[in-house]
């Protein structure tokens, strides 16, 4: 059996600075069309009544 020297427990803290936030890459930007109008389209699915087990 090899005996090792005792090392005291330690806590390390890392500070991370985000550029724009957690969801910065999840947004989609749509530019205006030829008439310079911005359109919004919402896709609405049927209501889902499933029971989902967690």
Helices and strands as residue ranges (DSSP letters): G 24-26
